[in-house]
Amino acid sequence: MSAWSASNGPKAGKQPKATSKEDDVENYFKINEVKRIVNIAVNTVAASRPADFRGSLCTELRKPDLLSTPKPRDAATKADAEKAKEYLSQHQAEDLLTEVLSKLAVSMPANASAELADLVAAAPPPKPVVKKEAPKKEAKEEKKE
């Protein structure tokens, strides 16, 4: 009889690690390339800056060849990046994506890209953005002579 059994060795007595919901979500996002899908779609929309952000984002997400979209060869200037950042902020893209990605993490559908498009289309309209005005500087008092 062999002295070796499943009860000895480097992993003796250790049970396989149970995966948590967070691990499941992380693996789902990796397998379905969710981060890459979102980055490509958002960057494409931000580069063209259409008036209908959500509609354009849905269109990009529904493209069957979205992941094979080549990266743009021309480098974006700092001004382009600032305009894109302002555009995304104006359309509250971060809030929208936070909401839809959390819903996607719960449902974990087979087709992540199509589900993202559906979630973006079904999301409530953004709240109006109230621009805060910078405090006005009071005119300097004239010097007394």
ABEGO torsion letter per residue (X at the ends): XBABBAABEAABGBBBBBBBAAAAAAAAAAAAGAAAAAAAAAAAAAAAGBABAAAAAAAAAABAAAAABBBBABBBBAAAAAAAAAAAAAAGAAAAAAAAAAAAAAAGBABAAAAAAAAAAABBBBBBBBBBBBBBBBBBBBBBX
